[in-house]
Amino acid sequence: MHPKETQEPVYSVKGLVTEIRLLTRHYLVLLLLRSIGYRGSYQDLSRTNRWVGQTEPVPWA
């Protein structure tokens, strides 16, 4: 028997799913860059209000 409650409360917050997707992608990119020992600049993909081509150094550099 399935519960009668739906997942609507999670989806009722505007932009929540998009924000989770952006942060997940951001941290996966950082994890990958860290695992290969990268020490240069990268684009923060979780920010949607940045200039095209704007980069910053990785946090561990």
N, C-alpha and C positions, 0 to 999 in steps of 0.2 A: 504494500500500500504506500503510495506516495503522499507526502504532505501536501496540504492544500495551499500553503503559502507559496507565493511566486518570488522571483528574484527582482521584482520591480524596485524595492527600496535601494538596491545597489545601483541600478541604472537610472534612478531618478535624480541623482546628483549630476548636474551637467558637467561634462568633461572628465569625469572620474576614470572611465575606461581608457580614454585617450591619454590621460596623465600617467596611468599605470603602464600603458604600452611604451610611452616615451622614456620613463624612468627605467623600465626593464631593459630596453634597448641600450640606454646609456651605460648602465652598469655591466651589461654583457660585453659591450665594446671595451670598457675599462679593464674588465677581467681578461679579455683576450690580449689586449695590449700589454698588460702586466705579465701575462704568462709567457710572452715572447721576448720580454725584456726591453720593450720600446721606451725610449726616453725623450722623444721629440714633442711636437705639437699635435693636437687633435681638435676636431670640431665637436663641441658639446651638443649632441643630437637631442638632448632633452629640452633645450631652449628653443622656443619658437620665435622669439623676438630678437634675433641676432642678425648682424650683417652677413651677407653672403661671403664665404671665405674667411670669416672671423675664426681664429684659432687661439688656443691657449695651451700652455705646457701641461703635460700629464701631472696629476697631483703628487706623484712620488719623485718627480725630477728635481 
